[in-house]
Amino acid sequence: MENLKLAIIYYSATGTNHQLAKEAESAAQKLGVKEIRLRRIEETVPEEVMKENEGWYNHYQQTKSIATASVDDLDWADAIVFSAPTRYGNLPSQFKSLLDATGGLWQKGKLVNKVVSGMTSAGNPHGGQETTLLSLYKTMMHWGAIIAAPGYCDPVLFETGGNPYGFSMVGGEALNDKQKKAIEVQVNRTLSLAAKLS
Ligand SMILES: Cc1cc2nc3c(=O)[nH]c(=O)nc-3n(C[C@H](O)[C@H](O)[C@H](O)COP(=O)(O)O)c2cc1C
């Protein structure tokens, strides 16, 4: 597991999914993974529009120095953990732009057998977390990727919302210890499956 290459690719407007991505990074570091790329998906909305939402604009300013995700990161990785907020039960267009740039990799079969897993947030407890992850996983199936959904593989998953598709939460809240543990379980499962395949 230590020698696997892990990409953590996220989009976040107001910080929740950035928090999830950072937690996934800490979990992977604890598991001894040496090569980790934490990458922010490029913002496509003009700054004037972002300024209408102070939380969005501030988070952008605070995190814009984080390296942005490219298709090369997807090609490079053995395992990929994604994190994205819901947009009407779907993926954000920013996130979809990256997925839609993978046609070349897909054509060469380079995304086959990547082990992938998704995390998400929504403004409401039932605001579209599951459908957002299912939207992501549809693309993963077209890639021929191996989806490492957590299911109910650890008791903590029953105490953190019980979403078998991937870790999810209500946006804007800080992670508690059980939620951090659930992310660790999901990262561990993703890496363990990748280790078995490698
Ligand atoms: C255009 C738009 C659509 C959204 N759609 C939903 C929705 O359908 N259901 C919901 O509960 N929250 C919805 N939200 C709220 C976001 O999902 C929430 O702010 C996000 O999970 C916070 O994550 P972030 O801090 O990483 O950006 C929407 C937000 C925006 C801007």
The ligand as an ORCA input file, in Angstrom:
! r2SCAN-3c Opt
* xyz 0 1
  C     -25.864     25.949     -7.764
  C     -25.974     25.214     -6.462
  C     -26.802     24.109     -6.366
  C     -26.930     23.419     -5.168
  N     -27.776     22.351     -5.094
  C     -28.007     21.780     -3.910
  C     -28.970     20.737     -3.781
  O     -29.593     20.301     -4.750
  N     -29.177     20.205     -2.570
  C     -28.503     20.641     -1.452
  O     -28.760     20.146     -0.357
  N     -27.551     21.602     -1.538
  C     -27.300     22.165     -2.735
  N     -26.343     23.140     -2.835
  C     -25.497     23.448     -1.666
  C     -24.100     22.858     -1.809
  O     -24.130     21.476     -2.135
  C     -23.294     23.053     -0.528
  O     -23.125     24.438     -0.391
  C     -21.979     22.333     -0.622
  O     -22.185     20.963     -0.335
  C     -20.886     22.868      0.251
  O     -19.673     22.263     -0.185
  P     -18.351     23.148     -0.422
  O     -18.207     23.945      0.863
  O     -17.254     22.151     -0.610
  O     -18.545     24.028     -1.602
  C     -26.187     23.828     -4.032
  C     -25.327     24.925     -4.148
  C     -25.227     25.607     -5.352
  C     -24.276     26.791     -5.434
*
